[in-house]
Amino acid sequence: MHEKPHPFKPLPEDWERALVIVAHPDDVEYGAAGAIARWTGQGKSISYVMVTSGEAGIDGLHPDECRALREAEEVESARIVGVDSVEFLGFPDGILTYGLELRAAIARVVRQHRPEIVITGNFRDSFGPGALNQADHIATGRAVLDGVRDAGNRWIFPEQLVDGLEPWGGVRAVWAAGSPEGRHAVDVTETFDVGVASLEAHDAYIKGLGWEGWSARDFLEGILRQGGARMGSTYAAAFEVYSLIWGGTDED
């Protein structure tokens, strides 16, 4: 017999600033956007950082054209959930590698934004049985964990500390959305429709993939209803929590 999954713990909401760092435009929208809408609705300040511009994402469109299209769709998608700050780091789509360059870029944006919570996407090897993860997601998530810690150490990437930029060690945790190892979640029942609209804003990209008959609403229902069943709500977005507080906390 299969064990019944443990109920999700609610994510803490006693924070004011978060920074979302993901590999591609649209990574946030496959489940986490409803949570972002909930939090911006509470008055929290949230900014987005895209490591790439997703320019290799549409087979029939040259990367130079695709880049502009996908950046515009992400800016609109962010606006729908109450985020007006979207930065693109310009790393090459599809061939991201974990390393010092990526860590340094992440440390810099963390020092600039000074968040309490950093949100990224699932960076485990898979999303579940038979659902292999993508290399860019894995490289980004690993670099986020290390870059966030680098940001608090003035002797790592010290060349960044000019023109008033200071180390920032105030990140309490990194939350990875959609991780199969997630034990926490947030109720997104009231913001589900906004999350759907945010994903639908990637219309040209989704059409470029050739997913005939694909429905953003049906896709998100399939994911978020599972989370809701483990949280006692209609819809919930799941996250894996990586505490950056020494010894961990009750949030783990």
Secondary structure, 3 states (H helix, E strand, C coil): CCCCCCCCEECCCCCCEEEEEECCCCCCCCCCHHHHHHHHHCCCEEEEEECCCCCCCCCCCCHHHHHHHHHHHHHHHHHHCCCCCEEECCCCCCCCCCCHHHHHHHHHHHHHHCCCEEEEECCCCEEECCEECCHHHHHHHHHHHHHHHHHCCCCCCHHHCCCCCCCCCCCCEEEEECCCCCCEEEECCCCHHHHHHHHHCCHHHHHHHCCCCCCHHHHHHHHHHHHHHCCCCCCEEEEEEEECCCCCCCCC
